[in-house]
Amino acid sequence: MKYTVLSLFPEIADSFFAASIMAKAVNRGILAYQSVNIRDFARDRHHTCDDAPYGGGAGMLMLAEPLGLALESVGVRRKPAPPAAAGEGLRRKRVINLSPSGRPFNQDLARELAQEEELVLLCGRYEGIDQRIIDLYVDEEISVGDYVLSSGEVAALAVIDATYRLVDSVIKAESLEEESFSGNLLEYPQYTRPEVYDTLRVPEILLSGHHENIRRWRLQKQVEKTLALRPDLIRAGEEKGLFDKETAQIIAELRGQNERDQSD
């Protein structure tokens, strides 16, 4: 997997790729990245990359020309892609514009993007980018939430962080199996040493060494937490038929208990 990040501030992405698990994955050759400074493709001596929008309105808009040149410099072709030349791959690079008006980003989309050979992430600033760049080059617009950020770099890093860890061999597969959103359930509570912190003890069942009881307790806690915080995930999981008989029984029992508690 390769990440190519187009930005007015490429040092933001550079620092991310140079740290922690990401840096190890890059050094091992599992991941690759390239950061591109859009300002390098501005033609005037001031390296101007923004201007006032046609039709008026507040703020500035990123110019089409430097954005287009930056995209083409990393091998992005206009849509629809022409037939590949000899020796070139048949797949276009997947170009994503980070935008609050885009498709909501979630774990399912993260899994989908993690299967790509290369993601080209376009980081807007100011009021956004000229629509013609979206029309000509962008495959998809993605939003990381229903709020507005001052820069696309923050959103791009969220997408990168959620996807790179799903690439084969970056993280051990067993570490990903029981995470939040796996099977439409949030992750169970976890504890480490010491056994007593302040006045709070680690649940005794986790110290018992009884693996089946621990597994059952963890599943129970997953369902409790998801029903309390994200009941929409439970409903979606039921609609998709994701829950096995054991999980469905726990959901029914907890719902019944909640209804009895509310009626008391």
KEDO-268049 format. One line per 4 residues: number of its first residue (from 1); their letters; for each residue x, y, z of N, C-alpha, C. Coordinates in Angstrom, 1 decimal. Each point is the difference from the previous one (the first is absolute). Layout:
BEGIN
NUM = a = X/Y/Z/X/Y/Z/X/Y/Z  ...
***
This chain:
BEGIN
1 = mkyt = 0.8/-1.2/0.0/-0.8/1.2/0.0/0.9/1.2/0.0  -0.4/1.0/-0.9/0.7/1.3/0.0/-1.0/1.1/0.3  0.4/1.0/0.8/-0.7/1.2/0.2/0.7/1.1/-0.6  -0.7/0.8/-0.8/0.5/1.2/-0.6/-0.8/1.2/0.5
5 = vlsl = 0.6/0.9/0.7/-0.8/1.1/0.7/0.4/1.3/-0.7  -1.0/0.7/-0.6/0.2/1.3/-0.6/-0.5/1.1/1.0  0.9/0.9/0.3/-0.3/1.0/1.1/0.8/1.3/-0.2  -0.5/1.0/0.6/0.8/1.3/0.1/1.0/-0.1/1.2
9 = fpei = -0.2/-1.0/0.9/0.8/-0.2/1.1/0.4/-1.4/0.2  0.9/-0.5/-1.0/0.3/-1.4/0.0/0.8/-0.5/1.3  0.5/0.9/0.7/0.8/-0.4/1.2/-1.0/-0.6/1.1  -1.3/0.3/-0.1/-0.9/-0.6/0.9/-0.1/-1.5/-0.2
13 = adsf = -0.1/-0.4/-1.3/0.0/-1.5/-0.3/1.4/-0.6/0.2  1.0/0.7/-0.3/1.4/-0.5/0.2/0.2/-0.5/1.4  -0.4/0.8/1.0/0.3/-0.3/1.4/-0.8/-1.2/0.4  -1.2/-0.2/-0.6/-0.8/-1.2/0.3/0.6/-1.3/-0.5
17 = faas = 0.5/0.1/-1.2/0.6/-1.2/-0.6/1.4/-0.4/0.6  0.5/1.0/0.8/1.3/-0.3/0.6/0.0/-0.5/1.4  -1.3/-0.3/0.5/-0.1/-0.4/1.4/-0.7/-1.3/0.2  0.2/-0.6/1.1/-0.7/-1.2/0.5/-0.1/-1.1/-0.9
21 = imak = -1.1/-0.7/0.0/-0.2/-1.2/-0.8/0.1/0.3/-1.5  -0.5/1.2/-0.4/0.1/0.4/-1.4/1.4/0.0/-0.5  0.9/0.6/0.8/1.4/0.0/-0.4/0.6/-1.4/-0.2  -0.4/-0.9/0.9/0.5/-1.4/0.0/-0.5/-0.6/-1.3
25 = avnr = -1.2/0.2/-0.4/-0.6/-0.6/-1.2/0.6/0.5/-1.2  0.4/1.3/0.0/0.7/0.6/-1.2/1.4/-0.6/-0.1  0.7/-0.1/1.1/1.3/-0.5/0.0/0.1/-1.5/-0.4  -1.1/-0.7/0.3/-0.1/-1.4/-0.4/-0.5/-0.2/-1.5
29 = gila = -0.4/1.1/-0.6/-0.4/-0.1/-1.4/-1.4/-0.4/-0.2  -0.8/-0.1/1.1/-1.4/-0.3/-0.1/-0.8/1.2/-0.6  0.4/1.2/0.5/-0.7/1.2/-0.4/1.0/0.9/-0.7  -0.5/0.9/-0.8/0.8/1.0/-0.6/-0.8/1.3/0.0
33 = yqsv = 0.7/1.1/-0.1/-0.7/1.3/0.0/0.8/1.0/-0.8  -0.8/1.0/-0.5/0.6/1.2/-0.7/-0.8/1.2/0.4  0.7/1.0/0.4/-0.7/1.3/0.3/0.4/1.0/-1.0  -1.0/0.7/-0.5/0.1/1.0/-1.1/-0.4/1.3/0.4
37 = nird = 0.8/1.0/-0.2/-0.3/1.4/0.4/-0.7/0.6/-1.2  -1.3/0.3/0.1/-0.7/0.6/-1.1/0.5/1.3/-0.4  0.6/0.7/0.9/0.5/1.4/-0.3/1.2/-0.1/-1.0  0.7/-1.1/-0.1/1.1/-0.2/-0.9/-0.5/0.1/-1.5
41 = fard = -1.3/-0.1/-0.2/-0.6/0.0/-1.4/-0.7/1.3/-0.3  0.1/0.9/0.9/-0.5/1.4/-0.4/1.0/0.7/-0.9  -0.6/0.7/-1.0/0.9/0.5/-1.1/0.5/1.4/0.3  -0.6/0.7/0.9/0.5/1.4/0.3/1.1/0.0/1.0
45 = rhht = 0.7/1.1/0.1/1.1/0.1/0.9/-0.3/-0.1/1.5  -1.3/0.3/0.3/-0.5/0.0/1.4/-0.5/-1.4/0.4  0.0/-0.9/-1.0/-0.6/-1.4/0.2/-1.4/0.1/0.5  -0.8/0.8/-0.6/-1.4/0.2/0.4/-0.8/-1.3/-0.3
49 = cdda = -0.8/-0.4/1.0/-0.8/-1.2/-0.2/-1.5/0.2/0.3  -0.4/1.2/0.2/-1.4/0.3/0.3/-0.4/1.3/-0.6  -1.3/0.2/-0.1/-0.6/1.2/-0.6/-1.4/0.1/0.5  -0.6/1.2/-0.2/-1.4/0.2/0.4/-0.9/-0.8/-1.0
53 = pygg = -1.1/-0.5/0.6/-0.9/-0.8/-0.8/-0.9/0.9/-1.0  -0.2/-0.5/-1.2/-1.0/0.6/-0.9/-1.3/0.1/0.7  -0.7/1.1/-0.2/-1.4/0.2/0.5/0.1/0.6/1.4  1.2/0.2/0.5/0.1/0.6/1.4/-0.2/-1.0/1.1
57 = gagm = 0.1/0.5/1.2/-0.1/-0.8/1.2/1.3/0.1/0.8  -0.1/-0.4/1.2/1.1/0.1/1.0/1.1/-1.0/-0.4  1.2/0.3/0.4/1.1/-0.9/-0.1/0.6/-0.2/-1.3  1.0/-0.8/-0.1/0.8/-0.3/-1.2/-0.2/-1.4/-0.4
61 = lmla = 0.3/-0.3/-1.3/-0.2/-1.3/-0.6/1.3/-0.5/-0.6  0.4/-1.2/0.2/1.3/-0.5/-0.6/-0.1/-0.1/-1.5  1.0/0.5/-0.7/0.0/0.1/-1.4/0.1/-1.3/-0.7  -0.6/-0.1/-1.2/-0.1/-1.3/-0.7/1.4/-0.4/-0.6
65 = eplg = 0.7/1.0/-0.6/1.2/-0.3/-0.7/1.1/-0.7/0.8  0.4/0.6/1.2/1.1/-0.7/0.7/-0.5/-1.4/0.5  -1.3/-0.1/0.4/-0.5/-1.3/0.4/0.0/-1.0/-1.1  -0.4/0.4/-1.2/0.1/-1.0/-1.1/1.4/-0.4/-0.4
69 = lale = 0.9/1.0/0.0/1.4/-0.4/-0.2/0.6/-0.9/1.0  -0.4/0.3/1.3/0.5/-0.9/1.1/-0.5/-1.4/-0.2  -1.2/-0.2/-0.3/-0.6/-1.3/-0.2/0.6/-0.7/-1.2  0.2/0.7/-1.1/0.6/-0.7/-1.1/1.5/-0.3/0.2
73 = svgv = 0.7/0.7/0.9/1.4/-0.3/0.3/0.1/-1.3/0.7  -1.0/-0.5/0.7/0.1/-1.3/0.7/-0.7/-1.1/-0.8  -0.3/0.3/-1.3/-0.5/-1.0/-0.9/-1.5/-0.2/0.0  -0.8/1.0/0.5/-1.4/0.0/0.0/-0.5/0.4/-1.4
77 = rrkp = -0.9/-0.8/-0.5/-0.5/0.3/-1.4/-1.4/0.5/0.2  -0.5/0.8/-1.0/-1.3/0.5/0.0/-1.0/-1.1/-0.2  -1.2/0.3/0.5/-1.1/-1.0/-0.1/-0.7/0.2/-1.4  -0.5/-1.0/-0.7/0.3/-1.4/0.3/1.4/-0.2/-0.4
81 = appa = 0.7/-1.0/0.6/1.4/-0.3/-0.3/0.1/-0.5/-1.4  1.0/0.5/-0.8/0.2/-0.6/-1.4/0.6/-1.4/0.2  0.0/-0.8/-1.0/0.6/-1.3/0.0/1.5/0.1/0.5  0.4/-0.9/0.8/1.3/0.1/0.6/1.1/-0.3/-1.1
85 = aage = 1.0/0.8/0.1/1.1/-0.2/-1.0/0.8/-1.3/0.4  0.8/-0.5/-1.0/0.7/-1.2/0.2/0.8/0.1/1.3  -0.1/-1.1/0.8/0.8/0.0/1.3/-0.7/0.7/1.1  -1.1/0.7/-0.2/-0.7/0.6/1.1/-1.1/-0.9/0.6
89 = glrr = -0.3/0.2/1.3/-1.1/-0.7/0.5/-1.3/0.4/-0.5  -1.0/-0.8/0.0/-1.3/0.3/-0.5/-0.8/0.8/0.9  0.3/0.1/1.3/-0.8/0.6/1.0/0.4/1.5/0.2  -0.9/0.9/0.1/0.3/1.3/0.3/0.3/0.1/1.5
93 = krvi = 0.8/1.0/0.4/0.2/0.3/1.4/-1.4/0.5/0.5  -0.3/-0.4/1.2/-1.3/0.5/0.6/0.2/1.3/0.6  -0.6/1.0/-0.5/0.2/1.4/0.4/-1.1/0.5/0.9  0.3/0.4/1.2/-1.0/0.4/1.0/0.2/1.4/0.4
97 = nlsp = -1.1/0.8/0.0/0.0/1.3/0.5/-0.6/0.0/1.4  0.7/0.5/1.0/-0.6/0.1/1.3/-0.9/1.2/0.1  -1.3/-0.2/0.3/-0.9/1.1/0.0/-1.2/-0.3/0.9  -0.5/1.0/0.8/-1.1/-0.2/0.8/-1.3/-0.4/-0.7
101 = sgrp = 0.0/0.2/-1.3/-1.2/-0.4/-0.8/0.1/-1.4/-0.6  1.1/-0.7/0.4/0.2/-1.3/-0.6/-0.7/-1.2/0.7  0.3/-1.2/-0.5/-0.6/-1.2/0.5/0.5/-0.2/1.4  -0.8/-0.3/1.0/0.5/-0.2/1.4/1.0/-1.1/0.1
105 = fnqd = 1.0/0.2/0.7/1.1/-1.0/0.2/-0.3/-0.9/1.2  0.1/-1.3/-0.2/-0.3/-0.9/1.1/0.9/-1.2/-0.2  -0.1/-1.0/0.9/0.9/-1.1/0.0/-0.2/-0.9/-1.3  -1.2/-0.1/-0.5/-0.2/-0.7/-1.2/0.7/0.6/-1.2
109 = lare = 0.0/1.3/0.0/0.7/0.7/-1.1/1.5/-0.1/0.2  0.4/0.0/1.2/1.5/-0.1/0.3/0.5/-1.4/-0.5  -0.8/-1.0/0.2/0.4/-1.4/-0.5/0.0/0.0/-1.5  -0.9/0.7/-0.6/-0.1/0.1/-1.5/1.3/0.7/-0.5
113 = laqe = 0.3/1.1/0.6/1.1/0.8/-0.5/1.4/-0.7/0.2  0.0/-0.8/1.1/1.3/-0.7/0.3/0.3/-1.1/-1.0  -0.9/-0.3/-0.9/0.3/-1.0/-1.1/0.6/0.7/-1.2  0.0/1.3/-0.1/0.5/0.7/-1.1/1.6/-0.1/-0.1
117 = eelv = 0.5/0.1/-1.2/1.4/0.0/-0.2/0.6/1.4/0.4  -0.8/1.0/-0.3/0.5/1.4/0.3/-1.2/0.9/0.2  0.1/0.8/1.0/-1.0/1.1/0.3/0.7/1.3/-0.2  -0.6/0.9/-0.8/0.5/1.3/-0.2/-1.0/0.9/0.8
121 = llcg = 0.5/0.7/1.0/-0.8/0.8/0.9/0.2/1.5/-0.2  -1.1/0.6/-0.4/0.1/1.5/-0.3/-0.5/0.8/1.2  0.9/0.8/0.5/-0.3/0.7/1.2/-0.3/1.5/-0.3  -1.3/0.3/0.1/-0.4/1.4/-0.3/0.3/0.9/1.2
125 = ryeg = -0.1/1.3/-0.3/0.1/1.1/1.0/-1.0/1.1/-0.3  -0.1/0.9/0.9/-0.9/1.2/-0.3/-1.4/-0.5/-0.2  -0.7/0.5/-1.0/-1.4/-0.4/-0.3/-0.1/-1.3/-0.8  1.2/-0.6/-0.3/-0.1/-1.2/-0.8/0.8/0.1/-1.3
129 = idqr = -0.3/-0.9/-1.0/0.7/0.0/-1.2/-1.0/0.3/-1.2  0.6/0.5/-1.1/-0.8/0.2/-1.2/-0.7/-1.3/-0.5  -1.3/0.1/-0.2/-0.8/-1.1/-0.4/0.5/-0.8/-1.2  0.7/0.7/-0.9/0.5/-0.6/-1.2/1.0/-1.1/0.3
133 = iidl = 0.8/0.2/1.1/0.9/-1.1/0.4/-0.7/-1.2/0.4  -1.1/0.2/0.7/-0.8/-1.2/0.4/-0.6/-0.7/-1.2  -0.5/0.8/-0.9/-0.6/-0.5/-1.2/1.0/-0.8/-0.9  1.2/0.5/-0.1/1.0/-0.6/-0.9/0.8/-1.1/0.6
137 = yvde = 0.3/0.0/1.3/1.0/-0.9/0.6/-0.5/-0.8/1.2  -0.9/0.5/0.8/-0.4/-0.6/1.3/-1.0/-1.2/-0.2  0.4/-1.1/0.6/-0.9/-1.2/-0.1/-1.1/0.1/1.1  0.4/0.5/1.1/-1.0/0.0/1.2/0.4/1.1/1.0
141 = eisv = -1.1/0.6/0.6/0.2/0.9/1.1/-0.4/-0.7/1.2  0.8/0.2/1.1/-0.2/-0.7/1.3/0.0/1.1/1.1  -0.9/-0.2/0.9/-0.1/0.8/1.2/0.3/-0.8/1.2  0.8/0.5/0.9/0.2/-0.7/1.3/-0.9/0.3/1.1
145 = gdyv = -1.0/0.9/-0.3/-1.0/0.3/1.0/-0.8/1.2/-0.3  -1.1/0.2/0.7/-0.9/1.1/-0.3/0.5/1.2/0.7  1.1/0.5/-0.4/0.6/1.2/0.6/1.0/0.6/-1.0  0.4/1.2/0.2/0.9/0.6/-1.0/1.4/0.2/0.6
149 = lssg = 1.0/-0.5/-0.7/1.4/0.2/0.4/0.6/1.1/-0.8  1.1/0.6/0.5/0.7/1.1/-0.7/0.9/-0.6/-1.1  0.2/-1.3/0.0/1.0/-0.6/-1.0/-0.4/-1.4/-0.3  0.3/-0.4/-1.2/-0.2/-1.4/-0.4/1.0/-0.9/0.5
153 = evaa = 1.1/0.5/0.5/1.1/-0.8/0.5/-0.4/-0.9/1.2  -0.8/0.7/0.9/-0.4/-0.8/1.2/-0.9/-1.1/-0.4  -0.9/0.2/-1.0/-0.9/-1.0/-0.5/0.7/-1.1/-0.7  1.0/0.4/-0.8/0.8/-1.0/-0.7/0.8/-0.9/0.9
157 = lavi = 0.5/0.5/1.1/0.7/-0.8/1.0/-0.9/-1.0/0.7  -1.3/0.4/0.2/-0.9/-0.9/0.6/-0.3/-1.1/-1.0  -0.2/0.2/-1.2/-0.2/-1.0/-1.0/1.2/-0.9/-0.1  1.2/0.6/0.0/1.3/-0.8/-0.1/0.1/-0.9/1.2
161 = daty = -0.2/0.5/1.2/0.1/-0.7/1.2/-1.0/-1.2/0.1  -1.2/0.2/-0.4/-1.0/-1.0/0.0/0.2/-1.1/-1.0  0.7/0.3/-1.1/0.2/-1.0/-1.1/1.3/-0.7/0.1  1.1/0.6/0.3/1.3/-0.6/-0.1/0.1/-1.2/1.0
165 = rlvd = -0.7/0.1/1.1/0.1/-1.1/1.0/-0.7/-1.2/-0.4  -0.9/0.1/-1.1/-0.7/-1.1/-0.5/0.7/-0.7/-1.2  1.1/0.6/-0.4/0.8/-0.6/-1.1/0.7/-1.2/0.6  0.0/-1.1/-0.8/0.6/-1.2/0.5/1.4/0.2/0.5
169 = svik = 0.3/-0.6/1.1/1.4/-0.1/0.6/0.4/1.2/0.8  -0.9/1.1/0.0/0.4/1.2/0.8/-0.2/-0.3/1.5  -1.2/-0.6/0.3/-0.3/-0.3/1.4/-0.5/-1.5/-0.1  0.3/-0.7/1.1/-0.4/-1.4/0.1/-1.5/-0.1/-0.2
173 = aesl = -0.4/-1.0/-0.8/-1.4/-0.2/-0.3/-0.9/-0.1/1.3  0.5/-0.8/1.0/-0.8/-0.2/1.2/-0.2/1.3/0.8  0.8/1.0/-0.2/-0.2/1.3/0.7/-1.1/0.8/-0.6  -0.5/-0.4/-1.2/-1.0/0.7/-0.7/-1.4/-0.6/0.2
177 = eees = 0.0/-1.3/0.5/-1.2/-0.8/0.0/-1.1/0.5/0.9  0.4/0.6/1.2/-1.0/0.4/0.9/0.0/1.5/0.3  0.3/0.7/-1.0/0.0/1.5/0.2/-1.4/0.5/-0.1  -0.2/1.3/0.4/-1.2/0.7/-0.2/-0.4/-0.1/-1.5
181 = fsgn = -1.3/-0.2/-0.2/-0.7/-0.1/-1.3/0.2/-1.3/-0.7  0.8/-0.9/0.6/0.2/-1.4/-0.5/-1.3/-0.7/0.3  -0.7/-0.5/-1.0/-1.3/-0.6/0.2/-1.1/0.9/0.5  0.2/1.3/-0.2/-1.0/1.0/0.4/-0.2/0.1/1.5
185 = lley = 1.1/-0.3/0.7/0.0/0.2/1.5/1.2/0.8/0.4  -0.1/0.8/1.0/1.1/0.8/0.6/0.9/-1.0/0.8  1.2/0.5/0.2/0.9/-0.9/0.7/-0.3/0.0/1.5  0.3/-1.2/0.6/-0.3/-0.2/1.5/1.0/0.8/0.8
189 = pqyt = -0.3/0.3/1.3/1.0/0.7/0.8/1.2/-0.8/0.3  1.2/0.6/0.1/1.2/-0.7/0.2/0.8/0.6/1.2  0.8/-0.9/0.6/0.7/0.4/1.2/1.4/-0.6/0.0  0.9/0.7/0.7/1.4/-0.5/0.2/0.4/0.3/1.4
193 = rpev = 1.3/-0.3/0.3/0.4/0.2/1.4/0.0/1.5/0.4  -0.2/0.2/1.3/-0.1/-0.9/1.2/-1.5/-0.5/0.1  -0.2/-1.0/0.8/-1.3/-0.6/0.2/-1.0/1.1/0.6  0.6/0.8/0.9/-0.8/1.0/0.7/0.6/1.4/-0.4
197 = ydtl = -0.9/0.9/-0.5/0.5/1.4/-0.3/-1.0/0.9/0.7  0.5/0.8/0.9/-0.9/0.8/0.9/-0.8/-1.0/0.8  -1.3/0.1/-0.2/-0.9/-1.0/0.7/-0.6/-1.0/-1.0  0.4/0.0/-1.2/-0.6/-0.8/-1.0/0.9/-1.3/-0.3
201 = rvpe = -0.7/-1.1/0.0/0.7/-1.3/-0.3/-0.3/-0.5/-1.4  0.9/-0.8/-0.5/-0.2/-0.7/-1.3/-1.1/-1.0/0.3  -1.0/-0.2/-0.9/-1.0/-1.0/0.2/0.6/-1.4/0.2  -0.5/-0.6/1.0/0.6/-1.3/0.5/0.0/-1.0/-1.2
205 = ills = -1.0/0.0/-0.8/0.0/-1.0/-1.1/1.2/0.0/-0.9  0.6/1.2/-0.1/1.2/0.1/-0.9/1.2/-0.5/0.7  0.0/-0.3/1.3/1.1/-0.6/0.7/-0.2/-1.5/0.2  -1.1/-0.5/-0.5/-0.4/-1.4/0.3/0.8/-1.0/-0.8
209 = ghhe = 0.4/0.4/-1.2/0.7/-0.9/-0.9/-1.0/-1.0/-0.7  -1.3/0.2/0.2/-1.0/-0.8/-0.7/-0.3/0.7/-1.3  0.6/-0.5/-1.1/-0.1/0.7/-1.3/-1.4/0.1/-0.5  -0.9/-1.1/0.1/-1.3/0.1/-0.5/-0.9/1.0/0.8
213 = nirr = 0.2/0.1/1.3/-0.7/1.0/0.8/0.4/1.4/-0.4  1.3/0.1/-0.2/0.5/1.3/-0.4/-0.6/0.4/-1.4  0.0/-0.9/-0.9/-0.5/0.3/-1.4/-1.5/0.4/0.1  -0.8/-0.7/0.8/-1.4/0.3/0.2/-0.2/1.4/0.6
217 = wrlq = 0.8/0.3/1.1/0.0/1.3/0.7/0.3/1.1/-1.0  1.0/-0.2/-0.8/0.4/1.1/-1.0/-1.1/0.2/-1.0  -0.6/-1.1/-0.5/-1.1/0.2/-0.9/-1.2/0.7/0.6  -0.3/-0.4/1.2/-1.1/0.7/0.8/0.3/1.5/0.1
221 = kqve = 1.2/0.4/0.3/0.4/1.4/0.2/0.0/0.7/-1.4  0.4/-0.7/-1.0/-0.1/0.6/-1.4/-1.5/0.4/-0.3  -0.9/-0.9/0.3/-1.4/0.3/-0.3/-0.5/1.1/0.9  0.3/-0.1/1.3/-0.4/1.1/0.9/0.4/1.4/-0.5
225 = ktla = 1.3/0.0/-0.3/0.6/1.3/-0.4/-0.7/0.5/-1.3  -0.2/-0.9/-0.9/-0.5/0.5/-1.3/-1.5/0.4/0.1  -0.7/-0.8/0.8/-1.4/0.4/0.2/-0.1/1.4/0.7  0.9/0.3/0.9/0.0/1.2/0.7/0.4/1.2/-0.8
229 = lrpd = 1.1/-0.2/-0.8/0.6/1.1/-0.7/-0.3/0.1/-1.5  -0.2/-1.2/-0.6/-0.2/0.0/-1.5/-1.1/-1.0/-0.3  -1.2/0.2/0.4/-1.1/-0.9/-0.3/-0.2/-0.2/-1.5  0.4/1.1/-0.8/-0.1/-0.1/-1.4/0.8/-1.1/-0.6
233 = lira = 1.2/-0.3/0.6/0.8/-1.1/-0.5/-0.7/-1.4/0.3  -0.7/-0.1/1.1/-0.7/-1.2/0.3/-1.1/-0.2/-1.1  -0.8/1.0/-0.2/-1.1/0.0/-1.0/0.5/-0.4/-1.4  1.1/0.6/-0.4/0.6/-0.3/-1.3/0.5/-1.4/-0.1
237 = geek = 0.6/-0.5/1.1/0.5/-1.4/0.0/-1.1/-1.0/-0.1  -1.1/0.4/0.7/-1.2/-0.9/-0.1/-0.6/0.0/-1.4  -0.1/1.1/-0.6/-0.5/0.1/-1.4/0.9/-0.8/-1.0  1.3/0.0/0.3/0.9/-0.7/-0.9/0.2/-1.5/0.3
241 = glfd = -0.6/-0.4/1.2/0.2/-1.4/0.4/1.4/-0.3/0.5  0.7/1.0/0.6/1.4/-0.2/0.4/0.1/-0.8/1.3  -1.0/0.0/0.8/0.2/-0.6/1.4/-0.3/-1.5/0.0  0.9/-0.7/0.7/-0.3/-1.5/0.2/-1.1/-0.1/1.1
245 = keta = -0.4/-1.3/0.2/-1.0/-0.3/1.0/0.3/0.5/1.4  1.2/-0.2/0.4/0.4/0.4/1.3/-0.1/1.5/0.2  0.6/0.8/-1.0/-0.1/1.4/0.1/-1.4/0.5/0.0  -0.8/-0.5/-0.9/-1.4/0.4/-0.1/-0.8/-0.3/1.3
249 = qiia = 0.3/-1.1/0.7/-0.6/-0.3/1.3/0.4/1.1/1.0  1.3/0.3/0.1/0.4/1.0/0.9/-0.6/1.4/-0.2  -0.2/0.3/-1.3/-0.6/1.3/-0.4/-1.5/0.0/0.5  -0.7/-1.1/-0.2/-1.4/-0.1/0.4/-0.1/0.0/1.6
253 = elrg = 0.9/-0.6/0.7/0.0/0.0/1.4/0.2/1.4/0.6  1.0/0.7/-0.6/0.3/1.3/0.5/-1.1/1.0/-0.3  -0.6/-0.1/-1.2/-1.1/0.9/-0.3/-1.1/-0.3/0.9  -0.3/-1.2/0.3/-1.1/-0.3/1.0/0.3/0.6/1.3
257 = qner = 1.3/-0.2/0.5/0.3/0.6/1.3/-0.1/1.5/0.0  0.4/0.7/-1.1/-0.1/1.4/-0.1/-1.5/0.5/0.0  -0.8/-0.8/-0.6/-1.5/0.3/0.0/-0.5/-0.1/1.4  0.4/-1.1/0.7/-0.5/-0.2/1.4/0.5/1.1/0.9
261 = dqsd = 1.2/0.5/-0.2/0.6/1.0/0.8/-0.8/1.3/-0.2  -0.3/0.3/-1.3/-0.7/1.3/-0.3/-1.5/0.0/0.5  -0.6/-1.2/0.1/-1.3/-0.1/0.5/-0.2/0.0/1.5  1.1/-0.2/0.7/0.0/0.0/1.5/-0.1/1.4/0.6
***
